[in-house]
Amino acid sequence: MTATAASASASAAPASDPAAGGGAGAGVRPGLRGRKRERTRRSIADAAFRLFAERGFDGVTLVQIAAEAEVAPATVFTHYASKDDIFFSRRQEFAEALPGAVVTARTGAELVEGLRGYYAANVALVLAPEEEEASRTFARILLASPALHRFHLAVVDERRAMLLDLLVERAGEAGRDPAVRAELALFAWSAGAAGAAASEEMRIRLAAGDPLPGIGAAVRAVLASGFTRLAAGYADSPLLVAAARD
């Protein structure tokens, strides 16, 4: 909301849990176990964000989060690997639309526009009026914590690697060529940098208390600038033409 833009949202509610449908042996009530697991995840995340908002990210321990959520510390670890994992628990949700932005594009121009639209859609989610309070809290906590900033860089790298994998797959046989992969990696880095710049602009303005309409306009301008430059270099690139599919 990784994410850049994923990592950009402030809601404590995590992304949909892939286990939410229940597992083998769930019997005639396959959704009950998944719903209970999701409620527990949400309860832990909500408790964590309450504490983060009151004490700052670095001033909260996992034991304190467990106590606030009224669960055992082991239960927290069942759902989350770390405090950072809780804070960025929606990052998968914000990554879900990325494949669609890549696989539906046939040319470099369509790919650049698809990625711009992907980041713009994530921005719109974060700046929705009903998310305002949570988004501002998220931004303030993130900007105040060096530890979170370091983890956020890892989230950005995670999203960039995901984009590169999608591009290599989209390129088909040509994607196996090391030179082509290197060029695709440069494109993925550039697209990720454009998205990250917009997310950073959004977080700074959210934390400063700027009005949402002004934030949206400023962030869209940053996205437009970054992806206009990207289009100038890649819109007609033969390396970004999707491989023919059967």
C-alpha positions in Angstrom: 0.0 0.0 0.0 3.7 -2.2 -2.1 3.9 -1.8 -2.8 4.3 0.0 -2.7 0.9 0.8 -3.2 0.0 -2.2 -1.2 1.9 -1.2 1.4 0.2 2.2 1.1 -3.2 1.4 2.7 -3.7 2.1 6.4 -6.6 -0.3 7.2 -5.7 -2.8 9.9 -7.9 -5.3 8.1 -5.6 -7.8 6.3 -6.0 -9.1 2.9 -8.3 -12.1 2.2 -6.7 -15.2 3.7 -6.1 -17.9 1.1 -7.1 -20.5 3.7 -10.6 -18.9 4.1 -12.4 -21.7 2.3 -11.6 -24.2 5.0 -9.3 -27.2 4.5 -9.5 -30.9 4.1 -11.6 -32.5 6.8 -13.7 -29.3 7.3 -16.8 -31.5 6.7 -20.2 -30.0 6.0 -19.3 -26.5 7.3 -16.2 -25.8 5.1 -16.3 -22.0 5.6 -16.5 -22.0 9.4 -12.9 -22.6 10.1 -11.8 -20.1 7.5 -14.1 -17.4 8.8 -12.9 -18.0 12.4 -9.3 -17.7 11.2 -10.1 -14.5 9.4 -11.8 -13.0 12.4 -8.8 -13.8 14.5 -6.4 -12.2 12.0 -8.5 -9.1 11.9 -8.7 -8.9 15.7 -4.9 -9.2 16.0 -4.4 -6.6 13.3 -6.9 -4.2 14.8 -5.3 -4.5 18.2 -1.8 -4.0 16.7 -2.9 -0.8 14.9 -4.5 0.6 18.1 -1.2 0.1 19.9 0.9 1.4 17.0 -1.2 4.6 16.9 -0.9 5.1 20.6 2.8 4.2 21.2 4.5 4.1 17.8 5.5 1.0 16.0 8.8 0.6 17.7 7.2 1.0 21.2 5.0 -2.1 20.8 5.9 -5.7 21.3 4.2 -8.8 20.0 3.4 -9.9 23.5 1.5 -6.6 24.0 -0.4 -7.1 20.8 -1.4 -10.5 21.9 -2.7 -9.1 25.3 -4.6 -6.3 23.5 -6.2 -8.8 21.1 -6.9 -11.2 24.1 -5.1 -14.1 22.4 -2.0 -16.1 23.3 1.3 -14.9 21.8 1.5 -18.3 20.0 -1.7 -17.4 18.2 -0.2 -14.2 16.9 2.7 -16.2 15.4 0.2 -18.6 13.9 -1.1 -15.7 11.8 1.8 -13.4 11.4 5.6 -13.8 11.2 6.5 -10.4 12.8 5.2 -6.9 13.7 6.2 -5.8 10.2 4.1 -8.6 8.7 1.1 -7.3 10.7 1.7 -3.7 9.6 1.8 -4.6 5.9 -0.8 -7.3 6.2 -2.7 -6.0 3.2 0.2 -6.1 0.8 -1.0 -9.2 -1.0 -4.4 -7.6 -1.4 -2.8 -4.7 -3.3 -0.7 -7.1 -5.4 -3.7 -9.1 -6.6 -4.5 -6.8 -9.6 -0.9 -6.7 -10.8 -1.0 -9.8 -13.0 -4.1 -8.5 -14.8 -2.3 -5.2 -15.7 0.5 -7.2 -17.3 -1.0 -10.2 -19.0 -3.8 -8.2 -20.8 -1.3 -5.8 -22.4 -0.1 -6.8 -25.9 2.3 -3.9 -26.6 4.8 -1.8 -24.6 2.4 1.2 -24.7 -0.5 -0.9 -23.3 1.8 -2.3 -20.6 2.9 1.1 -19.4 -0.7 2.3 -19.3 -1.8 -0.8 -17.6 0.8 -0.4 -14.9 -0.1 3.3 -14.4 -3.7 2.3 -14.0 -2.8 -0.4 -11.5 -1.0 2.1 -9.3 -3.7 4.7 -9.8 -6.4 2.2 -8.7 -4.4 1.4 -5.5 -4.1 5.1 -4.7 -7.8 5.5 -5.1 -8.4 2.7 -2.6 -6.2 4.3 -0.1 -7.7 7.8 -0.6 -11.3 6.6 -0.4 -13.1 8.8 2.2 -14.0 5.8 4.4 -10.3 4.9 4.6 -9.1 8.4 5.5 -8.5 8.1 9.2 -6.9 4.7 8.9 -4.7 5.9 5.9 -3.5 8.9 7.8 -2.6 6.8 10.8 -0.8 4.3 8.6 1.2 7.1 7.0 2.2 8.7 10.3 3.3 5.4 11.8 5.3 4.4 8.8 7.1 7.7 8.4 8.0 7.7 12.1 9.7 4.3 12.2 13.1 3.6 10.6 12.4 -0.1 11.1 9.2 0.0 9.1 10.9 2.0 6.4 13.5 -0.8 6.0 10.8 -3.4 5.8 8.9 -1.3 3.4 11.8 -1.3 1.0 11.7 -5.1 1.1 8.0 -5.0 0.2 8.8 -2.7 -2.7 11.5 -5.2 -3.8 9.0 -8.0 -3.4 6.5 -6.3 -5.7 9.3 -5.5 -8.3 10.3 -9.1 -8.4 6.7 -10.2 -8.9 6.5 -7.8 -11.8 9.7 -9.1 -13.3 8.4 -12.7 -13.1 5.2 -11.7 -14.9 7.2 -9.9 -17.6 9.5 -12.8 -18.2 6.5 -15.2 -18.4 4.7 -12.8 -20.8 7.8 -12.6 -23.0 7.6 -16.4 -23.7 10.7 -18.0 -25.1 12.5 -14.7 -25.4 12.3 -14.3 -21.7 14.9 -17.0 -21.3 17.6 -14.8 -22.9 19.7 -13.2 -20.1 20.0 -10.0 -22.1 16.2 -9.8 -22.5 15.7 -10.6 -18.8 18.1 -7.8 -17.9 16.2 -5.3 -20.0 12.9 -6.5 -18.4 14.4 -6.1 -15.0 15.4 -2.5 -15.8 11.8 -1.8 -16.9 10.4 -3.4 -13.8 12.7 -1.3 -11.6 11.7 1.9 -13.5 7.9 1.1 -13.2 8.3 0.2 -9.5 10.2 3.5 -8.9 7.4 5.5 -10.5 4.9 3.8 -8.3 7.0 4.1 -5.2 7.5 7.9 -5.8 3.7 8.3 -6.0 3.2 6.3 -2.8 5.8 8.3 -1.0 4.1 11.6 -2.1 0.8 10.2 -0.8 2.1 9.2 2.6 3.9 12.5 3.2 0.7 14.5 2.4 -1.5 12.2 4.3 0.7 12.5 7.4 0.8 16.3 7.0 -3.0 16.4 7.0 -3.5 17.7 3.5 -7.1 17.5 2.1 -7.8 14.2 0.2 -8.7 15.9 -3.1 -5.4 17.8 -3.1 -3.5 14.6 -2.3 -5.2 12.7 -5.1 -4.4 15.4 -7.6 -0.7 15.6 -6.5 -0.3 11.8 -6.5 -1.9 11.4 -9.9 0.5 14.1 -11.3 3.5 12.2 -9.9 2.2 9.0 -11.5 1.6 10.8 -14.9 5.1 12.2 -14.9 6.8 8.9 -14.1 4.8 6.8 -16.5 5.0 9.5 -19.3 8.8 9.2 -19.1 8.5 5.4 -19.0 6.3 5.4 -22.1 8.9 7.6 -23.9 11.5 4.9 -23.5 9.4 1.7 -23.7 6.1 2.3 -25.5 7.5 1.0 -28.8 10.0 -1.4 -27.4 9.9 -4.8 -29.2 11.1 -6.4 -26.0 7.7 -5.5 -24.4 5.5 -7.0 -27.1 3.8 -10.0 -25.6 4.6 -13.4 -27.0 1.9 -15.0 -29.1 -0.2 -17.4 -27.3 -1.9 -20.5 -28.7 
